[in-house]
Amino acid sequence: MNTAASTTTSAADARFIQIQGVEQAFKTPKGRFVALQGIDLTVAKGEFVALIGHSGCGKSTLLNLIAGLTQPTQGALLCANKEIAGPGPERAVVFQNHSLLPWLTCFENIYLGVERVFGGSESKAQLRQRTTDALALVGLDHAAHKRPGEISGGMKQRVGIARALAMEPKVLLMDEPFGALDALTRAKLQDELLAIVQKTQSTVVMVTHDVDEAVLLSDKIVMMTNGPAATIGEVLAVDLPRPRNRVELAEDRDYVHYRKAVIDFLYTRQGHVEKQAA
C-alpha cells in the first residue's frame, strides 16, 4: 500500500469543498449591501452539512455560491481542488420548488437532465437505464409516465431529487427541499433522504429552517449569524450513529443536547431579530 498516496487522498477528501474568505455583496439603490462576509468552511467528502439561521442570514446565498450560480465579491470556493467558476454537473441543486416541466412525464423530466450530462458518451439505452434507476432509488417506478400535475407535492419533490441524483453529482445541494410540504410528508421524505444518502454516500449541503431536520440529517450544522454581513457563528459536529431512526432519537440524550445547542444559538444568541419584529 502506498501510504503517502493514501494520506494525500484522505487529506483531499477532508477538504472536498473549501470556502475561503468569501464575501458576497450586491449593488442596491441604497448602496452596497453586504450579504455575507468572512465565510470560511470546509466540507469533507461524503459529509452531510446543514446550513441554518434566521431569514436573511444568507443561507441560500451561500448555497448559490457553492452551486456556481453566483460569484463571490471576495474569496474563493473550491470543489475537489478545482475553483467553482460556474454551474457544473458535479454539483446538482434541488430547490424548494421542484422546478419540473409540467408538459413532461416524471421519466422525461429526469431523462432530460441525464441526456444533457451523459448524452455525448452513452447510448440511449444507457440513458434510459440511468433514468429508471433514479426513479427506483426514490421509489417512483410506478409514476414514471405521470406528469407533475398528476402527482402529489411530495412525489414531485422526490422526482426533483431523482433528477439530481441521476446525474451522479459529486455534491448534492438542497435549498429547503421539504419546506413547502406538510409535516408528515416532510418526515417521510427526510427518512427517504437518510436512506438514499446512506446508499449513495453523497456529499450534501442543505439549507433548512428546521432544527429537528438539521440534527436528524446532518454530520455538521453550520449556524449563521443574522444579516446583513452575516457570517458563520458556530459549527456543531453531530456525532450520532448512522443509520438514524427518528423515533429512537427522540429521547436520545445526545440528540436532545445537539437540538438544545442549535436552539440556544438561534433564539438566545441570535434572537434579537425576532424580538425586534415582535
Secondary structure as GFF3:
##gff-version 3
##sequence-region A 1 278
A	DSSP	alpha_helix	3	14	.	.	.	ID=ss1
A	DSSP	beta_strand	17	28	.	.	.	ID=ss2
A	DSSP	beta_strand	31	43	.	.	.	ID=ss3
A	DSSP	beta_strand	48	52	.	.	.	ID=ss4
A	DSSP	alpha_helix	59	67	.	.	.	ID=ss5
A	DSSP	beta_strand	74	79	.	.	.	ID=ss6
A	DSSP	beta_strand	82	83	.	.	.	ID=ss7
A	DSSP	beta_strand	91	94	.	.	.	ID=ss8
A	DSSP	alpha_helix	106	118	.	.	.	ID=ss9
A	DSSP	alpha_helix	124	137	.	.	.	ID=ss10
A	DSSP	three_ten_helix	141	143	.	.	.	ID=ss11
A	DSSP	three_ten_helix	148	150	.	.	.	ID=ss12
A	DSSP	alpha_helix	153	166	.	.	.	ID=ss13
A	DSSP	beta_strand	171	175	.	.	.	ID=ss14
A	DSSP	alpha_helix	183	200	.	.	.	ID=ss15
A	DSSP	beta_strand	203	208	.	.	.	ID=ss16
A	DSSP	alpha_helix	211	217	.	.	.	ID=ss17
A	DSSP	beta_strand	220	224	.	.	.	ID=ss18
A	DSSP	beta_strand	232	237	.	.	.	ID=ss19
A	DSSP	alpha_helix	246	249	.	.	.	ID=ss20
A	DSSP	alpha_helix	253	264	.	.	.	ID=ss21
A	DSSP	pi_helix	265	269	.	.	.	ID=ss22
A	DSSP	alpha_helix	272	277	.	.	.	ID=ss23
###
